[in-house]
């Protein structure tokens, strides 16, 4: 071992904060470098709530990680005394020949996940708030809900530091180099060395790891919150987290009214316009407002009311919309957790464990082979 850290984690958002926590609690000398403050709103780990679900339509192999993610969310809640995971149930609706409902049902059946399949009449009976085409079908998942991203990040950081991690904020990484005996990382404050480096830098990953050879497209996304004129039908006692598939296979989605958000959350899960994370427009426009209002009009007309807040977040999209997890193809000392493509935060609790396992053991028991960076190599 050289005179430095065992591991440097670059980017202390959802994935990085959890990774620092897991490393520190195992006695690893870890330094976390964050270019902004903790739980900032410049990347992809903010927005009051992030949906979590088990019956994963994107790929059934995510389910074992998700099961572990639920366990890890409850574990950090026990350690910290904070309430981060909130179960509301989830209603998903779409065409019978679409992806959302059939593939969610396939994942649920394969892994024995509790769920109910619903026809259009049953959806209308249980969730009359939703305006849907007559031929839509649905799936209700009792285990779905949301996690609180800002609270999660700050909690992981606090307990990482209690376990011995060093966390440096407002310290951007300027350069790094892999030498035979160590990896050096230079910031605007100092140069640090470590045996391994983990990149959990979200939208900034492609700027920091220029030789990766995998195009990561950063896109501008808008989240909205509406205060319904009649709020009673949209509380947690009568509504749920929801996702409605659109003809282009994108999703409208949101969460019920709760104590943590300034209204009913409304969003569109579809890559927005490409942008530079250092130059993205965070000013909200009339076009952004119309996009939020369109979702209300299309699927939640009874939620009509004032828009109380809108915020910009960023997606980091991989070529196939699946995560990129594992060793850098050219250097096993460099680990990557990136390309979460707008559906990653729910995994933050388990991703720390996965990255810690890779850094300390060179392997993980969870099935991440389908997420390897090498899948893009011919």
Buried (B, 14 or more C-beta within 10 A) or exposed (E): EEEBBBBBBBBBBBBBBBBBBBBBBBEBBBBBBBBBEBBBBBBBBBBBBBBBBBBBBBBBBBBBBBBBBBEBBEEBBEBBEBEBBBBBBBBBBBBEEBBBBBBBBBBBEEBEBEBBBBEBEBBBEBBEBBBBEEEBBBBBBBBBBBBBBBBBBBBBBBBBBEBEBBBBBEBBBEEBEEEEEBBBBEBEEEEBBBBBBBBBBBBBBBBBBEEBEBEBBBBBBBBBBBBBEEBEBBEBEBBBBBBBBBEEEBBBBBBBBBEBBEBBBBBBBBBBEEBEBEEBEEEBEEEBBEBBBEBBEEBBEBBBBEBEBBBBBBBBBBBBBBBBBBBBBEEEBBBBBBBBBBBBBBBBBBBBBBBBBBBBEEEBEBEBEEBBBEBBEE
